[in-house]
Amino acid sequence: MWLQRIDTKIAALQERETEQEHGQKNRPQEPDWIVELGIGNGRPPIEVHMGGCYAAGKRRRPVPRDKARRLLTSGVRACTHCKPDAQLRILDRPRAVASGGRRTSF
């Protein structure tokens, strides 16, 4: 009786391990660039990140390299942790718009 329980448990653990390995092999590739989306009507883009950035929020969408460059040059913020503007070699970017509607003067 105990031997059968042990064999059943071993078989279940082996099956679970096989499923985990299969899931890891078939996981979609991480995107190179992502855009974090805001809340509200139209969900506007608020920040651009590199694909593996830990600081990216939950509301995000993968974007191609050209779209990430266009977003950054149009004034969307670049993540201060992963620095996608440096990776994309964008040197002259418009400054982020402050909440009062004026441009900041860093």
C-alpha positions in Angstrom: 0.0 0.0 0.0 2.7 2.5 0.9 4.8 1.5 -2.0 1.9 2.3 -4.4 1.5 5.8 -2.8 5.2 6.5 -3.1 5.2 5.4 -6.8 2.1 7.5 -7.5 3.7 10.6 -5.9 7.0 10.0 -7.8 5.1 9.7 -11.1 3.1 13.0 -10.3 6.4 14.9 -9.5 8.0 13.6 -12.7 5.0 14.7 -14.8 5.0 18.1 -13.2 8.8 18.5 -13.9 8.3 17.5 -17.5 5.5 20.1 -17.9 7.6 22.8 -16.4 10.5 22.0 -18.8 8.1 22.0 -21.7 6.7 25.4 -20.6 10.2 26.9 -20.3 11.2 25.7 -23.8 8.0 27.0 -25.4 8.0 30.4 -23.6 7.8 33.3 -26.1 10.9 35.3 -26.6 11.2 38.5 -24.6 10.7 41.6 -26.7 13.6 44.0 -27.2 11.6 47.1 -26.5 8.4 47.7 -24.6 6.2 50.7 -24.0 4.4 51.3 -20.7 0.8 52.5 -21.1 -1.0 55.0 -19.0 -4.5 54.8 -17.5 -7.6 56.3 -19.1 -9.0 57.0 -22.5 -6.8 55.6 -25.2 -4.2 54.4 -22.7 -1.4 56.8 -23.9 2.2 55.7 -23.8 4.0 57.1 -20.8 7.5 55.4 -20.7 9.7 53.3 -23.0 11.7 50.4 -21.6 14.1 47.7 -22.8 12.6 44.3 -22.9 13.9 42.9 -19.6 13.5 46.0 -17.5 12.4 45.2 -14.0 10.9 48.7 -13.6 8.3 48.3 -16.3 4.7 48.3 -15.1 2.0 45.8 -15.7 0.3 47.8 -18.5 2.8 47.4 -21.3 3.1 46.4 -24.9 6.0 45.2 -27.0 7.1 47.6 -29.8 9.6 47.3 -32.6 12.8 49.3 -32.5 11.6 52.0 -34.9 8.5 52.6 -32.9 10.5 52.9 -29.7 12.7 55.5 -31.4 9.7 57.4 -32.6 8.1 57.4 -29.2 11.3 58.7 -27.5 11.9 61.4 -30.1 8.2 62.5 -29.7 8.7 63.3 -26.0 7.7 60.0 -24.3 9.9 59.4 -21.2 12.7 57.0 -21.2 13.1 54.7 -18.3 15.8 55.9 -15.9 16.8 52.4 -14.9 17.4 50.6 -18.3 18.0 53.8 -20.3 16.5 52.9 -23.7 17.5 56.3 -25.2 21.1 55.5 -24.6 20.8 52.0 -26.1 19.0 53.5 -29.2 21.7 56.2 -29.4 19.2 59.1 -29.2 21.2 62.0 -28.0 18.9 65.0 -28.5 15.4 64.3 -27.2 12.7 66.8 -26.4 12.3 67.3 -22.7 9.4 65.8 -20.8 6.4 68.0 -20.3 5.8 69.0 -16.7 2.3 68.7 -15.2 1.7 72.5 -15.6 2.0 72.2 -19.4 5.4 73.9 -19.5 8.6 72.1 -20.5 11.1 71.4 -17.7 14.4 73.1 -17.7 16.9 70.5 -16.5 
